[in-house]
């Protein structure tokens, strides 16, 4: 009998310390299932085909090689790697011993030295104007950005805009996308599509049906999808921007493949694992034949992404946007189809039990296998980062601890029956830094929950901003670290009105408001809200974000983790339209409270 593989050699942690500091040992059977899913053998993992190097410096080599640079030039490397610019290069051994991916990274993220700003945290789907078709869109975002900039805001922090499956039943959660590389067509403003006027009375009728959906606070994505797809399909027949679309296809890696997946999904449904076997592989001859036979439909889905890119760029020109990168993708989606060889089947990512989620969480997204991801030269991760940075001044990485370790849950197990698997965080962070500098965009790591100390140490060393939530902090805002984003809450946590009115949250949250802000019982929600955000704005934190839910005194949070039918998660519009928000006195009052005083205090 061959010896069993060593779990720690393959990155499977022997256990973890929970939020109370107690050691929770990994169960042997769970570790065995994880190793089996990885395909781990009794030998040590294969050597890494990746090497991170500093840009602009020569490095000695043990044997002769040549370097193929990112732009295609070939350079000799007989006894040393020549100085290389920041980027992705390949080193080939001249003795036929294979090749390495060379990542020349600055190692530190872009972070403007004078960055000190405030902004709104926006669930875009909830931000409806009078002319929205039942769901906030990119024209609404552009209008919000222009108004916010005039009030002194320096950013808008957005929910993920990632694409769901292109099917009549639309996924509500922005954190469960089909693809993290492409955008959600529901966010298109139909009237701003080129040649929209050609639809005439037909557009008027569709728009009337769309705006009628605004009468109900609960968002009806399926109905929005049906109306917008009708309009877009008819407009596509009149589209005349073929040269621009061709250029967009040429400069957008994976777009044709993604559009092919969308067309396949319309024919064969979901999940792709149940499609005819020849269609389950994106590079198969059967998929190529389908793409040729359905070329116009494939082009339609590529055209939608081109439109989204244009409208998002227009919004980003009004005010810096901070995009949000979800932890993963749903297993039935496009990215899981394209990158099925680097994802682990039979496993999902989640979180162990904590005081807010005593049963733990299963997010139902498959994890990347750290060894296969490295063997792929991190291409899936690189493409995902580049797509999410696009048209943004910043990037929020949800669950940034996932760059260090992820909590894997075997299929069929309860969320408390998982184990942590470690990732090569140095290399992943080097890639984040490289792409951050290339896009000249700062990075915020959502470091809440069960966080190892090394995470925040590495974030600080890499110029990544930390998250500081008043709901979680045991110190007042004036003692927050400067290299952070300060906020009261997130989409998964109670709003201020929910806590102050005793509808949501726990007693420790009210206690924090009293101790750290100095509010008193009997004060109104509006008074407490102003006091809270004035305190956050006076903190040393570089960035401060206020949710639009708090601006409007909304009691419900956008999402209640771990619930499905009990709450309309990700499906409640704001109670006022964008036009009403712009006239709301509380918005002007909070904008005044949030203005930064120009200090650049260091860490307290």
C-alpha positions in Angstrom: 0.0 0.0 0.0 1.4 3.4 -1.0 1.7 6.0 1.8 -1.1 8.6 2.1 -0.3 12.1 0.9 0.9 14.7 3.4 -2.1 17.1 3.8 0.1 20.1 4.9 2.4 19.6 1.8 -0.6 20.1 -0.4 -1.8 23.1 1.6 -4.5 21.5 3.7 -4.4 23.1 7.1 -4.4 20.9 10.2 -7.0 23.2 11.7 -7.8 26.9 12.5 -8.4 29.3 15.3 -12.0 30.5 15.3 -13.1 34.1 16.1 -12.9 33.3 19.9 -9.4 32.0 19.5 -10.3 28.4 20.1 -8.4 25.7 18.0 -10.6 23.7 15.7 -8.8 20.6 14.4 -9.5 19.4 10.8 -11.3 16.1 10.6 -9.1 13.4 9.0 -12.0 12.3 6.7 -12.6 15.8 5.4 -8.9 16.3 4.7 -8.9 13.0 2.8 -11.8 14.1 0.6 -10.1 17.4 -0.1 -6.8 15.7 -1.1 -8.7 13.3 -3.3 -10.5 16.1 -5.0 -7.1 17.7 -5.7 -5.8 14.5 -7.2 -3.0 14.6 -4.6 -0.6 11.7 -4.8 1.9 10.3 -2.2 4.6 12.4 -3.7 5.2 16.1 -2.9 3.3 18.6 -5.1 5.0 19.5 -8.4 7.5 22.4 -8.4 6.0 25.8 -9.2 6.2 26.8 -12.8 6.1 30.4 -11.7 8.7 32.7 -10.4 8.2 36.3 -9.2 11.0 38.7 -9.9 11.6 42.4 -9.3 11.3 44.5 -12.5 14.4 46.2 -13.8 17.0 44.0 -12.1 19.1 41.2 -13.5 19.0 37.9 -11.6 21.6 35.0 -11.8 20.6 31.7 -13.5 22.0 28.3 -12.9 21.8 27.3 -16.6 21.4 29.0 -19.9 17.9 30.1 -21.1 16.1 32.7 -23.1 13.3 35.0 -22.2 10.2 35.8 -24.3 8.9 39.1 -23.0 5.3 40.0 -22.8 5.5 42.0 -26.0 7.0 39.0 -27.9 10.7 39.9 -27.9 13.2 37.1 -27.3 16.2 38.0 -25.1 19.2 35.8 -24.3 19.6 34.7 -20.6 22.8 32.7 -20.6 23.8 33.2 -17.0 21.3 35.8 -15.8 17.8 36.9 -16.4 18.1 40.3 -18.0 16.4 43.4 -16.5 12.7 43.1 -17.4 9.9 45.6 -17.3 6.9 44.9 -15.0 4.7 42.3 -16.7 4.3 38.6 -17.5 7.2 36.9 -19.4 8.4 33.4 -20.1 11.8 31.8 -19.4 12.7 28.8 -21.6 15.6 26.6 -20.6 17.8 25.9 -23.6 18.5 22.3 -22.5 14.8 21.5 -23.1 14.0 21.5 -19.4 10.7 23.3 -19.9 9.8 26.9 -19.1 8.8 29.2 -16.2 6.3 32.0 -16.1 8.2 35.1 -14.9 6.0 37.7 -13.1 7.9 41.0 -12.8 5.9 42.7 -10.1 6.4 46.0 -8.2 4.9 44.1 -5.2 3.1 47.2 -3.9 -0.3 48.4 -5.1 -1.0 51.8 -6.5 -2.0 54.2 -3.8 -2.1 57.9 -4.4 -0.2 59.7 -1.6 -2.9 62.4 -1.3 -5.9 59.9 -1.4 -8.4 61.1 1.2 -12.1 61.0 0.1 -15.6 60.0 1.0 -18.3 58.4 -1.1 -21.6 56.5 -1.2 -21.8 52.7 -1.1 -24.3 51.8 -3.8 -26.3 48.7 -4.5 -26.9 49.7 -8.1 -29.9 47.5 -8.8 -31.7 49.3 -5.9 -31.0 52.8 -7.2 -34.0 53.4 -9.5 -34.9 56.6 -11.2 -38.3 57.5 -12.7 -37.0 56.3 -16.1 -35.5 53.0 -14.9 -37.0 49.8 -16.1 -37.6 48.3 -12.7 -33.9 48.2 -11.7 -31.2 50.8 -11.3 -29.0 51.0 -14.4 -25.7 52.5 -15.7 -27.4 55.8 -16.7 -28.7 56.1 -13.1 -25.2 55.4 -11.9 -23.8 58.2 -14.2 -26.4 60.6 -12.8 -25.7 59.6 -9.2 -21.9 60.1 -9.9 -22.4 63.6 -11.3 -24.6 64.7 -8.4 -22.3 63.1 -5.8 -19.2 64.8 -7.4 -20.9 68.1 -7.1 -21.5 67.5 -3.4 -17.8 66.7 -2.9 -17.7 62.9 -3.0 -14.6 61.3 -4.3 -15.8 57.7 -5.0 -18.8 55.4 -5.5 -18.4 51.9 -4.0 -20.4 49.5 -6.1 -21.9 46.1 -5.7 -20.4 43.5 -8.2 -21.8 44.2 -11.7 -20.8 40.7 -12.8 -22.9 38.7 -15.3 -25.5 36.1 -14.3 -26.6 33.2 -16.5 -28.5 34.6 -19.5 -31.7 32.7 -18.7 -35.2 33.8 -18.0 -34.9 33.0 -14.3 -32.3 35.6 -13.2 -30.0 35.1 -10.2 -30.5 38.0 -7.7 -27.2 37.7 -5.8 -24.3 39.8 -7.4 -21.9 37.5 -5.5 -23.0 34.4 -7.3 -22.2 35.3 -10.9 -21.8 33.2 -14.1 -18.7 35.2 -14.9 -16.6 37.7 -13.0 -15.0 39.0 -16.2 -18.2 40.3 -17.9 -21.1 42.5 -16.9 -24.8 42.1 -16.3 -27.0 43.2 -19.3 -29.8 44.2 -16.9 -27.7 47.3 -16.1 -28.0 48.6 -19.6 -30.0 51.8 -20.2 -32.0 50.8 -23.3 -32.7 54.4 -24.5 -28.9 55.0 -24.7 -28.2 52.1 -27.0 -27.1 53.4 -30.4 -30.1 53.7 -32.8 -32.6 53.2 -30.0 -34.8 55.8 -31.7 -35.4 53.3 -34.5 -37.8 51.3 -32.3 -40.2 54.2 -32.2 -43.5 53.4 -30.6 -42.2 49.9 -29.8 -39.6 51.5 -27.5 -42.2 53.7 -25.9 -44.4 50.7 -25.1 -41.5 48.6 -23.7 -40.3 51.6 -21.6 -43.8 52.1 -20.2 -43.9 48.5 -19.2 -40.5 48.8 -17.7 -41.1 51.9 -15.6 -44.4 50.4 -14.4 -42.2 47.9 -12.5 -40.9 50.8 -10.4 -44.3 50.9 -8.6 -43.3 47.8 -6.6 -40.4 48.0 -4.2 -39.4 44.4 -4.7 -37.3 44.1 -7.9 -38.6 41.7 -10.5 -35.5 40.8 -12.3 -37.1 38.1 -14.5 -39.6 40.7 -15.8 -36.8 43.2 -16.3 -34.8 40.6 -18.2 -37.7 39.8 -20.5 -38.4 43.4 -21.4 -34.8 44.4 -21.9 -34.0 41.4 -24.0 -36.9 42.1 -26.2 -35.7 45.6 -26.8 -32.0 44.6 -27.2 -32.8 41.8 -29.7 -34.7 44.3 -31.9 -32.0 46.9 -31.6 -29.3 44.4 -32.5 -31.0 44.1 -35.9 -30.3 47.8 -36.4 -26.8 47.9 -34.9 -24.3 49.5 -37.2 -21.2 49.7 -35.1 -19.5 46.5 -36.5 -16.0 47.9 -36.6 -16.1 49.1 -33.0 -17.5 45.8 -31.9 -14.7 44.0 -33.8 -12.1 46.1 -32.0 -13.7 45.4 -28.6 -13.7 41.6 -29.4 -10.0 41.8 -30.4 -9.0 43.6 -27.2 -11.2 41.6 -24.7 -9.7 38.1 -23.9 -12.3 35.5 -23.6 -15.3 37.5 -24.9 -16.0 35.3 -27.9 -15.8 32.2 -25.6 -18.1 33.8 -23.1 -20.6 34.9 -25.8 -20.6 31.3 -27.1 -21.4 30.0 -23.6 -24.3 32.4 -23.4 -25.7 31.1 -26.7 -25.2 27.5 -25.7 -27.0 28.2 -22.4 -30.0 29.6 -24.3 -30.3 26.4 -26.3 -29.3 23.7 -23.6 -30.1 25.5 -20.3 -28.2 25.1 -17.1 -26.0 23.6 -15.8 -23.5 23.0 -18.5 -22.5 19.8 -16.8 -25.8 18.3 -18.3 -25.2 19.5 -21.8 -24.4 16.9 -24.5 -21.0 15.7 -23.6 -19.2 17.1 -26.7 -20.3 20.6 -25.7 -19.0 20.5 -22.2 -15.5 21.4 -23.3 -15.0 25.0 -24.6 -12.3 24.0 -27.0 -14.1 21.0 -28.6 -14.9 20.7 -32.3 -18.6 20.5 -31.4 -18.4 23.9 -29.7 -16.6 25.4 -32.7 -19.4 24.0 -35.0 -22.1 25.5 -32.7 -20.3 28.9 -32.7 -20.2 28.9 -36.5 -23.8 27.8 -36.9 -25.1 30.4 -34.3 -22.6 33.1 -35.2 -25.2 35.9 -35.1 -26.4 34.9 -31.6 -22.9 34.7 -30.4 -22.2 38.1 -31.8 -25.4 39.5 -30.0 -24.0 38.5 -26.6 -20.6 40.1 -27.5 -22.5 43.2 -28.5 -24.2 43.4 -25.2 -20.8 43.4 -23.4 -19.6 46.2 -25.7 -22.6 48.3 -24.8 -22.0 47.7 -21.1 -18.4 48.7 -21.5 -19.4 52.0 -23.1 -22.1 52.9 -20.6 -19.9 51.9 -17.6 -17.0 54.1 -19.0 -19.4 57.0 -19.2 -20.4 56.7 -15.6 -16.7 56.4 -14.6 -15.9 59.7 -16.2 -18.2 61.5 -13.8 -16.7 60.2 -10.5 -14.1 57.5 -9.6 -15.8 54.1 -9.3 -14.6 51.3 -6.9 -15.6 47.9 -8.2 -16.2 44.8 -6.1 -14.6 41.4 -6.8 -16.7 38.4 -5.6 -15.0 35.4 -4.0 -15.9 33.1 -6.9 -18.4 32.0 -9.5 -21.3 29.7 -9.6 -20.5 26.1 -10.8 -23.1 26.3 -13.6 -21.6 29.5 -15.1 -19.4 30.6 -17.9 -16.1 30.9 -16.0 -16.6 27.5 -14.4 -17.1 26.1 -17.9 -14.0 27.8 -19.4 -11.8 27.1 -16.4 -13.2 23.7 -15.3 -9.7 22.2 -15.2 -8.4 24.6 -12.6 -11.5 24.5 -10.4 -12.2 21.7 -7.9 -15.3 19.7 -8.5 -17.3 18.4 -5.5 -16.1 21.3 -3.2 -17.5 24.7 -2.4 -16.1 27.7 -0.5 -17.7 29.1 2.6 -16.9 30.2 6.2 -16.8 28.4 9.5 -19.2 29.2 12.3 -19.0 32.6 13.9 -21.2 34.7 16.2 -23.1 36.2 13.2 -23.5 32.8 11.4 -23.4 30.1 14.1 -24.0 27.3 11.6 -21.3 28.6 9.2 -21.8 29.5 5.6 -21.6 27.6 2.3 -21.4 30.1 -0.6 -21.8 27.3 -3.2 -18.9 28.5 -5.4 -16.1 26.0 -6.4 -12.6 26.9 -5.3 -9.6 27.1 -7.6 -7.1 24.3 -7.0 -3.9 26.2 -5.9 -1.6 23.8 -7.8 -3.6 23.8 -11.0 -3.9 27.6 -10.9 -0.2 27.9 -10.7 0.3 25.5 -13.5 -2.0 27.7 -15.6 0.3 30.7 -14.9 -2.5 32.2 -13.0 -4.2 33.2 -16.2 -7.8 32.9 -14.8 -6.9 35.1 -11.9 -5.2 37.7 -14.1 -8.1 37.9 -16.6 -10.5 38.3 -13.7 -8.5 41.1 -12.1 -8.1 43.0 -15.4 -11.8 42.8 -16.2 -12.8 44.0 -12.7 -10.3 46.9 -12.6 -11.7 48.2 -15.9 -13.2 51.6 -15.7 -12.5 51.8 -12.0 -10.3 53.9 -9.7 -10.3 51.2 -7.1 -11.1 47.6 -6.4 -12.6 46.0 -3.3 -11.6 42.4 -2.9 -14.4 40.6 -1.1 -13.1 38.1 1.5 -9.5 39.1 0.8 -8.4 36.2 3.2 -9.2 34.0 0.2 -5.9 35.0 -1.3 -4.3 33.3 1.7 -6.6 30.4 2.5 -10.1 29.3 1.6 -12.5 27.2 3.7 -13.4 24.2 1.5 -16.6 22.2 2.2 -17.1 18.8 0.6 -20.3 18.3 -1.3 -23.0 17.1 1.1 -21.3 18.3 4.2 -22.5 20.9 6.6 -20.7 24.3 6.7 -19.1 23.4 10.0 -17.5 20.3 8.4 -14.9 22.0 6.2 -11.1 22.6 6.2 -8.9 25.5 5.2 -6.7 25.1 2.2 -3.8 27.5 1.8 -2.9 29.4 -1.4 0.4 30.9 -2.6 -0.5 34.3 -1.3 2.8 35.9 -2.2 2.3 35.2 -5.9 -1.4 36.2 -5.8 -0.6 39.5 -4.1 2.2 40.2 -6.5 -0.3 39.8 -9.4 -2.8 42.1 -7.6 0.0 44.7 -7.2 1.0 44.4 -10.8 -2.5 44.9 -12.1 -3.2 47.6 -9.6 -0.2 49.6 -10.8 -1.1 49.0 -14.5 -4.6 50.3 -14.0 -3.5 53.0 -11.6 -6.2 51.8 -9.2 -6.0 51.3 -5.4 -7.1 48.1 -3.7 -9.2 47.6 -0.6 -9.2 44.2 1.1 -12.4 43.1 2.9 -10.6 41.7 6.0 -13.5 41.0 8.2 -14.3 37.8 10.1 -11.7 35.0 10.9 -8.5 36.8 9.8 -5.0 35.6 10.4 -2.6 38.3 11.5 -0.4 37.6 8.4 -3.2 38.9 6.2 -3.2 42.4 7.6 0.6 42.4 7.8 0.8 41.6 4.1 -1.9 44.0 3.2 0.0 46.8 4.9 3.2 45.8 3.2 1.5 45.8 -0.2 -0.3 49.2 0.1 -3.7 47.6 0.3 -6.3 49.4 2.4 -8.0 47.5 5.2 -11.7 47.6 6.2 -12.8 49.2 9.4 -16.4 48.8 10.4 -17.9 50.6 13.4 -20.1 47.5 14.0 -17.0 45.4 14.6 -14.4 47.8 16.0 -13.6 48.0 19.8 -12.0 51.5 19.4 -13.5 54.8 18.3 -13.1 56.1 14.7 -10.3 58.5 15.7 -8.1 55.5 16.4 -8.7 53.7 13.1 -5.6 53.1 11.0 -5.0 55.6 8.2 -4.5 52.9 5.5 -8.1 51.9 5.6 -11.6 52.4 4.4 -14.0 53.3 7.3 -17.6 52.5 7.2 -20.5 51.6 9.5 -21.8 48.5 7.8 -21.8 46.3 4.7 -24.5 44.7 2.5 -24.5 41.7 4.8 -24.9 43.6 8.1 -27.6 45.7 9.8 -28.3 49.2 8.7 -28.1 52.0 11.3 -31.9 52.4 11.4 -32.3 48.6 11.8 -30.1 48.7 14.9 -31.2 52.0 16.4 -34.9 51.1 16.1 -34.3 47.6 17.6 -35.3 45.7 14.5 -32.0 44.1 13.6 -28.5 43.5 15.0 -27.5 42.8 18.6 -27.0 44.9 21.8 -23.3 45.3 21.2 -24.0 47.4 18.1 -26.1 49.9 20.0 -23.4 49.9 22.7 -20.7 50.8 20.2 -22.8 53.7 18.9 -23.0 55.0 22.5 -19.3 54.4 23.4 -17.6 55.3 20.2 -19.8 58.1 18.8 -21.4 59.4 22.0 -25.0 59.2 20.9 -27.8 59.0 23.5 -31.0 57.1 23.9 -33.9 59.0 22.6 -32.1 60.6 19.7 -33.7 60.2 16.3 -32.3 57.9 13.6 -31.4 61.0 11.6 -29.4 62.5 14.5 -27.6 59.3 15.1 -26.8 58.8 11.4 -25.3 62.3 11.2 -23.2 61.8 14.3 -21.9 58.4 13.2 -20.8 59.6 9.8 -19.3 62.8 11.1 -17.2 60.6 13.5 -16.1 58.3 10.6 -15.3 61.3 8.4 -13.0 62.7 11.1 -11.1 59.4 11.4 -7.5 59.1 10.0 -8.9 56.5 7.4 -8.1 57.5 3.9 -11.6 56.6 2.7 -15.0 56.7 4.2 -18.2 55.2 2.7 -21.8 55.7 3.7 -24.5 53.4 2.4 -27.5 54.9 0.6 -29.7 52.7 2.9 -28.4 54.8 5.8 -29.0 58.0 4.0 -32.6 57.1 3.6 -33.1 55.5 7.0 -33.8 52.0 5.5 -34.3 49.4 8.1 -33.7 46.3 6.0 -30.2 45.3 5.0 -29.6 44.3 1.4 -28.8 40.7 2.3 -29.3 38.4 5.2 -26.6 35.7 4.9 -27.8 32.1 5.2 -31.4 32.9 4.3 -33.2 32.1 1.1 -37.0 32.4 1.3 -37.2 34.4 4.6 -36.0 37.7 3.1 -36.1 39.3 -0.4 -32.3 39.3 -0.5 -30.7 41.5 -3.2 -34.2 42.5 -4.3 -35.3 45.6 -2.5 -35.2 48.9 -4.2 -34.4 52.0 -2.2 -37.7 53.6 -0.9 -37.1 56.8 -2.9 -36.2 57.3 -6.5 -32.9 58.9 -7.6 -34.7 62.2 -8.2 -36.2 62.1 -4.7 -32.8 61.2 -3.2 -31.3 64.2 -4.8 -33.8 66.4 -3.1 -33.6 64.6 0.2 -32.4 66.9 3.0 -30.6 64.1 4.8 -28.4 63.4 1.7 -27.2 67.0 1.8 -26.7 66.9 5.6 -24.7 63.7 5.4 -22.6 65.0 2.5 -21.7 67.9 4.7 -20.8 65.6 7.6 -18.7 63.4 5.4 -16.5 66.1 4.0 -12.9 65.4 4.9 -10.8 68.0 6.7 -7.7 67.3 4.7 -5.7 65.8 7.6 -3.3 63.0 6.8 -2.9 61.4 10.2 -0.8 58.3 10.6 -2.0 55.2 12.3 -3.2 55.7 15.9 
